[in-house]
């Protein structure tokens, strides 16, 4: 059955879904959807009534919400297992994913990355106060995550997991901002994890191509 991923090229959550598919070795077709456009195709609204991205179509099966998509991809396809089997490890991975969604996404992406990197490059209005608020909130986020970093190569042990896949695009966006990178590098456990994770072929192959700033 064919796999389609409907997403927005600059969406960090679409990036997460793409990264999960790549790490599982699943081929798919990309369907570009801009959720911020005034007119979103009615066919997509029938797929995702909340007008967000991404959404996955696998044959007759349709699923949206990124956490549901990545878990489905892990369980429906062959390839390396991205979810832990031990209860403690599985709980830790799910905890990190929840932190990413509840506390990391807004300050790291919607505040720091958006106002320091994305908006300037797209020639959109910037609010420096949002950058400051995002950096302040990021301090607590990184302190919490730093305590959860295990002794293995990845966040939940020696094997890549969905926790890594959900956090990596958030960090990848945040460190594009000079002030974000400076703050992140102070957290050595996370930074060492990031140095290795950001060199994985799957990560490098799925990085969104954001236009460079013009003079």
C-alpha positions as CSV (number, residue, x, y, z in Angstrom):
1,X,0.0,0.0,0.0
2,X,1.2,3.5,-0.9
3,X,2.2,5.9,1.9
4,X,1.5,9.6,1.6
5,X,2.7,12.3,4.1
6,X,0.8,15.5,3.9
7,X,2.8,18.3,5.5
8,X,4.2,21.8,5.4
9,X,7.9,22.0,4.3
10,X,8.8,24.3,7.2
11,X,6.8,22.6,9.9
12,X,8.9,21.0,12.7
13,X,6.2,18.4,13.3
14,X,6.2,17.5,9.6
15,X,9.9,17.1,9.9
16,X,9.5,14.7,12.9
17,X,7.2,12.5,10.8
18,X,9.6,12.6,7.9
19,X,12.5,11.6,10.2
20,X,10.5,8.7,11.6
21,X,9.7,7.4,8.1
22,X,13.3,7.8,7.0
23,X,14.7,6.0,10.1
24,X,12.2,3.1,9.5
25,X,13.2,3.0,5.8
26,X,9.7,3.6,4.6
27,X,9.2,5.2,1.2
28,X,6.4,7.8,0.8
29,X,5.0,10.5,-1.3
30,X,5.1,14.1,-0.1
31,X,2.0,16.3,-0.4
32,X,2.6,19.9,0.4
33,X,0.0,21.6,2.6
34,X,0.4,25.1,3.9
35,X,-1.9,25.3,7.0
36,X,-1.4,29.1,7.2
37,X,-2.8,29.6,3.7
38,X,-6.2,31.4,3.4
39,X,-7.5,28.6,1.3
40,X,-6.6,25.0,2.3
41,X,-8.0,22.3,0.0
42,X,-11.3,20.9,1.2
43,X,-10.0,17.4,0.6
44,X,-7.3,18.1,3.3
45,X,-9.8,19.5,5.7
46,X,-11.7,16.3,5.4
47,X,-8.5,14.5,6.3
48,X,-7.5,16.8,9.2
49,X,-10.5,18.9,10.5
50,X,-8.2,21.0,12.7
51,X,-6.2,22.3,9.7
52,X,-2.8,21.3,11.1
53,X,0.0,19.2,9.7
54,X,1.1,16.5,9.3
55,X,-1.3,13.7,8.3
56,X,-0.4,10.3,7.1
57,X,-2.3,8.2,4.5
58,X,-1.5,4.5,4.3
59,X,-3.8,2.9,1.8
60,X,-7.3,3.4,3.2
61,X,-6.0,4.3,6.7
62,X,-5.6,8.0,7.6
63,X,-4.1,9.3,10.8
64,X,-3.1,12.7,12.1
65,X,-1.4,14.0,15.2
66,X,2.4,13.6,15.1
67,X,2.7,11.3,18.1
68,X,0.0,8.9,16.6
69,X,1.8,9.0,13.2
70,X,5.2,8.2,14.5
71,X,4.0,5.3,16.7
72,X,2.0,4.0,13.8
73,X,5.0,4.1,11.5
74,X,7.1,2.3,14.1
75,X,4.5,-0.5,14.6
76,X,3.2,-0.9,11.1
77,X,6.4,-1.2,9.2
78,X,9.5,-3.4,9.3
79,X,12.8,-1.8,10.4
80,X,14.5,-0.8,13.7
81,X,12.2,-0.6,16.6
82,X,11.8,3.0,17.8
83,X,9.8,2.3,21.0
84,X,11.3,0.7,24.1
85,X,9.9,-2.5,25.6
86,X,11.0,-2.1,29.2
87,X,8.3,-0.2,31.1
88,X,10.7,2.2,32.7
89,X,12.4,3.0,29.4
90,X,9.1,3.3,27.5
91,X,7.8,5.6,30.2
92,X,10.9,7.8,30.0
93,X,10.6,8.1,26.2
94,X,6.9,9.0,26.4
95,X,7.7,11.5,29.1
96,X,10.3,13.2,26.9
97,X,7.9,13.3,24.0
98,X,5.3,14.9,26.2
99,X,7.8,17.5,27.4
100,X,8.6,18.3,23.8
101,X,4.9,18.9,22.9
102,X,3.8,20.6,26.1
103,X,6.8,22.8,27.0
104,X,9.5,22.8,24.3
105,X,7.8,23.5,21.0
106,X,6.4,26.9,21.8
107,X,9.5,28.6,23.2
108,X,12.1,26.8,21.0
109,X,10.3,27.0,17.7
110,X,7.4,29.4,17.8
111,X,9.3,32.1,19.7
112,X,13.1,31.8,19.3
113,X,13.4,30.1,15.9
114,X,10.4,31.8,14.4
115,X,11.3,35.4,15.4
116,X,15.1,35.1,15.2
117,X,15.4,33.0,12.0
118,X,12.3,32.1,10.1
119,X,10.5,35.4,10.1
120,X,13.5,37.5,9.1
121,X,14.3,35.2,6.2
122,X,10.7,35.3,5.0
123,X,10.6,39.1,5.5
124,X,7.8,38.9,8.1
125,X,7.5,41.0,11.3
126,X,9.7,40.1,14.2
127,X,9.1,40.7,17.9
128,X,12.3,40.7,20.0
129,X,10.3,40.3,23.2
130,X,9.1,36.9,21.9
131,X,12.7,35.8,21.4
132,X,13.5,36.9,25.0
133,X,10.5,35.1,26.4
134,X,11.4,31.9,24.5
135,X,15.0,31.9,25.7
136,X,13.8,32.4,29.3
137,X,11.4,29.5,29.0
138,X,14.0,27.3,27.3
139,X,16.2,27.4,30.3
140,X,13.7,25.4,32.3
141,X,13.0,23.1,29.4
142,X,16.7,22.2,29.0
143,X,17.3,21.9,32.7
144,X,14.4,19.3,32.9
145,X,15.6,17.4,29.8
146,X,19.2,17.4,31.0
147,X,18.1,15.4,34.1
148,X,16.5,12.8,31.9
149,X,19.5,12.2,29.6
150,X,20.6,8.6,30.2
151,X,24.1,7.1,30.0
152,X,23.5,5.5,26.6
153,X,24.2,7.2,23.2
154,X,20.6,8.3,22.9
155,X,18.0,9.8,25.2
156,X,16.6,6.4,26.2
157,X,19.5,4.1,25.9
158,X,21.9,2.9,23.3
159,X,19.3,2.7,20.5
160,X,17.5,5.5,18.7
161,X,13.9,6.0,19.9
162,X,10.9,8.2,19.2
163,X,12.1,10.5,22.0
164,X,15.2,11.3,19.9
165,X,13.1,11.7,16.8
166,X,10.6,14.1,18.4
167,X,13.2,16.3,20.1
168,X,15.8,16.5,17.4
169,X,13.9,18.8,15.0
170,X,13.0,21.1,17.8
171,X,16.7,21.5,18.7
172,X,17.7,21.7,15.1
173,X,15.4,24.7,14.7
174,X,16.4,26.3,18.0
175,X,20.2,26.3,17.4
176,X,19.8,28.1,14.1
177,X,19.4,31.2,16.2
178,X,22.8,32.3,17.5
179,X,21.4,33.1,21.0
180,X,19.6,29.7,21.0
181,X,22.8,27.8,20.1
182,X,24.8,29.7,22.8
183,X,22.2,28.7,25.5
184,X,21.9,25.1,24.3
185,X,25.6,24.5,24.4
186,X,25.7,25.2,28.1
187,X,23.8,21.9,28.7
188,X,26.6,19.4,28.2
189,X,24.5,16.2,28.3
190,X,22.0,17.4,25.7
191,X,24.7,19.0,23.7
192,X,26.8,15.8,23.4
193,X,23.6,13.8,22.5
194,X,22.9,16.4,19.8
195,X,26.4,16.4,18.3
196,X,26.0,12.7,17.5
197,X,22.3,12.7,16.6
198,X,22.6,15.7,14.2
199,X,25.1,13.7,12.1
200,X,22.8,10.7,11.4
201,X,22.0,10.3,7.7
202,X,18.3,10.4,8.4
203,X,18.5,13.7,10.2
204,X,20.7,15.3,7.5
205,X,18.4,14.0,4.7
206,X,15.3,15.5,6.2
207,X,16.4,19.0,7.3
208,X,14.0,21.6,5.9
209,X,15.6,24.0,3.4
210,X,14.8,27.4,4.7
211,X,15.6,30.3,2.3
212,X,18.8,32.2,3.3
213,X,18.5,35.7,4.5
214,X,18.8,38.2,1.7
215,X,20.8,41.5,1.9
